[in-house]
Amino acid sequence: MLQGSGAEHMAGDAELKQRVLELLKSDEEFRLAVAGLLGLDTVINELKKLREDFQAFVKLEEKRWEEAFKRFESIERKLEEHDKRLDRIIFKIRTLLKVMVAKFVYEDFVSNAMRTGEAVISRRRNFKVDGHVIDLVIETTRAVYIIDIESVPRRRHVDKLLTKAILAQKIFAKPVKPILVGVRVGSAVEEYARSKGVEILKY
């Protein structure tokens, strides 16, 4: 009888365990009750709070990054606007400088022409030839002078002027003479220009 009772008891325990496991899987309220009895409810609540705090932290960081990116974008736009304004100012200054220097060059040219008996026929600013722009073209009774103006001439400016001279010669019957005008002209550039047949004027 005792052995039978023991077997029945073990079977009952196994059945109870199976039932408990099924309840733990399917019944949330039962799970929480068991967790409370085992002291796990505190741990679970802490984990829940930790997860909530972490989610709040992530949202806050995302907001901070969004605000930071907006500030960066705003700064970038302002810098671009300043760059554009600066480019426009520099362009206006260069244009004004070229206009002023072109006026001085023409006045000096007329004065020299009068002494040598060479009469000026025409003067043209920003003369276009095959996609290139020549700052000043002065035609006289003897030749056509194509003049480019650069504040600080470089070798590349000499080469560009020579290209323009070749193109201009196809238009004019008179000899084309290239002149490069500069405010500050380095000795190496001046030597290079003269070796290429380009006259240098300094203002």
C-alpha positions, 0 to 999 in steps of 0.5 A, a space after each residue: 500500500 505504501 509503495 502504491 501511495 508513493 507512486 501515486 504521489 509522484 505521479 501527482 507531483 509530475 502532473 502538478 509540475 506539468 500544470 505549473 509549467 503550462 500556467 507559467 507559459 500561458 498565464 501572465 498573471 500567474 507568472 507575476 504571482 510566482 515571480 512575486 513569491 520568488 522575489 523576482 518581481 523587484 528584479 522585473 520591475 527594475 528591469 522594466 524601469 531600466 528599459 524605460 530609462 534607456 528608451 527615454 535616454 535614446 529619445 533624448 539623444 536622438 533629439 539632441 543629435 537632430 538639434 545639433 544637425 540642424 545647427 550644423 546645417 544652419 551654420 553651413 548655410 550661413 557660411 555658404 551665403 558668406 562665401 557667395 557674398 565674398 565671391 561677389 565682392 571679390 568679383 566686383 573689386 577685380 572688375 573695378 580694378 580692371 576698369 580703372 587700370 584699362 582707363 590708365 592704359 588707354 590714356 597712356 597709350 594715346 599719349 605715347 601714340 601721339 608722340 610716335 605718330 601712331 593714331 588710335 582708331 578704336 578701343 574695345 573692352 571685354 572683346 570676345 573671340 572664339 569663347 575667350 574674353 580680352 580685357 582691352 583691344 586697341 586698334 591703331 593705324 599700325 597694329 592691334 594691341 590685345 591687352 589682358 589685365 591681372 593684379 598678379 600675373 602668372 605664367 598661365 596668364 601669359 599662355 592664355 594671352 598668347 592663345 587669344 593673340 593667335 585667335 585675334 590674328 585670324 580676325 584682324 589683318 594688322 599685326 596683333 601685339 599681346 600686352 600683359 598688364 599687372 600690378 605686381 609682376 614677378 621677375 620670372 613671369 616677366 622674363 617668361 613673357 618677354 621670351 614669348 613676345 608678350 610685352 609687360 606693363 606695370 601699374 
